[in-house]
Amino acid sequence: MPHSNSICKAKRKLRHSLSLIFRWSRTETRVCWEENFEHDLQSGVWQWEDFPPETWTRARELSHRHGPALGCGTSDALHVASALALAADDFCTFDRDQAELARAVGLRVLGS
């Protein structure tokens, strides 16, 4: 049976190798996603739209009112404010902070 110190070293090496592979795959996935998104923008699948001023105002209000208690961030507030601006009844997310904020303002949360 190998010495326990050797087993620990082997586990550390394996963990390090897996960590490097994981980081590489996340980076490659991100780059691929960005390239696909850029292509879709150029081909008209997506287009940039500005948020209406009332969405920014609502997001700021949500952030001030619920941010400290729920720990939600700017993007969470913008997502929920956008749903409210669209008069949505349902809010689909798997993000815990967004879900808590959406519930706090009366949206029915699907997915989380």
Order of alpha helices (4+ residues) and beta strands (2+ residues): alpha-alpha-alpha-beta-alpha-beta
